[in-house]
Amino acid sequence: MSIAIPAVERAQIISKESVESLVEALFSLDEPWRGRFLTLVAKQATRWKWDGQRPGWEEMVAWLSTDPCLYREVALLLDAWRRPAR
């Protein structure tokens, strides 16, 4: 049995300001976390065919602005990581 997933999520538009804000937050992280988050985004954006080169600002903006699911996942992960432990 297969379940059809609506394509509505792909049709969502993410504002340029939201994407740039997320990219700025990622690049402002201290190492080693900056590299770990950038690597995660690069691997997911390229479906694990990433070449190992650290992605630049424009590349991150392009990936996150064209994939709402990736944008949401990265934003949620970053928020969870920044949230203080209870």
Secondary structure, 3 states (H helix, E strand, C coil): CCCCCCCHHHHCCCCHHHHHHHHHHHHCCCCCHHHHHHHHHHHHHCCCCCCCCCCCHHHHHHHHHHCHHHHHHHHHHHHHHHCCCC
